[in-house]
Amino acid sequence: MKKFVRWLAKIFKAEITVEKIVNVDRPVIKYLPENGEITGKVTIDGDLKVTGSLTVTGEITCYKIKEGGKDEPTEN
């Protein structure tokens, strides 16, 4: 289909503007504390990869996206 449209544009001498969308990855921010702990409130927007173990004192709240599109909190 793309070739056909280009062919028609060439025959009728029409100028077609091509728009390219480039996705740029978000920068990665790494927190490397000296004592091995991050204290305070931490919000992560995106994926979290843990290599090793994760020790939590307190609560963890995860959101699971349902097919309807609305987030629903799930406590683990």
N, C-alpha and C positions, 0 to 999 in steps of 0.2 A: 504494500500500500504506500509506503514511504517513497519507494522508487517511482511509483506511478504519479504521485503528487509532484515530485521533483521533475519528472518528465513533462508533465503538463505546464509547470512553471517555466521550464526551458522553452517550450513551444510558444507559449503566449508572452514570453519575455517579461514575466512577473518576478519581482524581487521578493524573496521569502526570507524573513528574519528568523534565524535559528537561536533559540534561547537555551542555554545550558545551565543546569542547576548543579552546583557543586556542594556536596555535604562535607563539612569540616568536623572532624572529631573534636569533642570537648577535651580541654587539657586535663591531665591527670594530676590531682593534688594528693600528695602522700604526706601523712603526718608520721614523723619518726621521733617520738619523744625520747628523752634521755633515760628516763626511769622505766620505760616500757609500758606506760599507762597513758590513756587519754581520758581526762576527767572533764566533767561538765556535760552539757547537752550537746549531742551530735546528731545532725540531720544529714542523711545521705540521699542524694538525688541521683539515681542510677543504680548500677549493679555494685554489689559488694563481694569481693573475693577474699576469702580467708585461707591462708596457707598455714596450717598448724592447727592450734586449738583456739577456741573462743570461750573466755570465762566472763560471765555476767553476774553481777550482784544487783538485783533490782528487777525491772521489768523490761521486756522487749515487746514492741507492738509492730506487727507486720500487716500490710494491706494486700489483700488478694483481689485482683481485678476480675469481676464477674463478667459474663457475656453481655449483660445489660449495659455495661460501661461505667457503673457506679462502684467506687471503692468501698470495701467493707472491712472494718478492722478485725483482725484475728490475733488474739493474744496467745503466746506460746510460753 
